[in-house]
Amino acid sequence: MSEPTVAEATDSIYASLQANNADIDAHIAALKAALTREGIEQAVFDPTRLAQTTVRAAN
């Protein structure tokens, strides 16, 4: 199995966020490794794909 690219690792993080952060630490580690391999300093995330929590005010 080959190491994931930055794009693949980023997609895995999005999927993890949708799955209640399942294996998020492993996906972040894979992203960090991919960034290093590809010589990229930072990852770019699409804010529309990030999980959002709805907070309700107590009555």
N, C-alpha and C positions, 0 to 999 in steps of 0.2 A: 504494500500500500504506500502510495507516495504522500508526501507532506502536502497539506492544503495550501492553496494560494491565498493571498490577502482577501480576494473576493469570496472565495469559498469559506474561509474562516469567518468573515463578516456575515455571510448568509447563515452560518451555523449559529452565530450569536443571535441573530434575529429569530431563528427558529427556537432557540433556547428561551428567549424572552417570552415567546408565545406559549411555551410549555412550562410556565411557572419557574423559570430559571434552571431548568434541568441541565445538569452538567456545565453550567455557565463558567465555572473556574477552568475547566479543561478547554473550553472554546476560547476563552480569553488568552490562555497560555499558547494555544495554537496560533492565534492571531499575532501575538507578540513574536513568536518564532518566525512566522511568515513575513512580518514587517522587517525583521532583521535580515532574513534571506534575500528579500527583494530590495533591500536598501531604502526602505520607506520610513520616514520618521514618525508619521502619525496616520491613524486610520480615520476615514471619513464615514460618518453614519448618516443615514437618511432619517431625519427626525419623524417623518410620518410613519416609519416602520418600527419605531421604538414603542415599547409597551407603555401604556398610560393607565394610571390608577385613578378611579373616580373616588373622590373624597366627599362624603356627605356630612353636612353639619348636623350635630345633635339637636334635637328639638327640645 
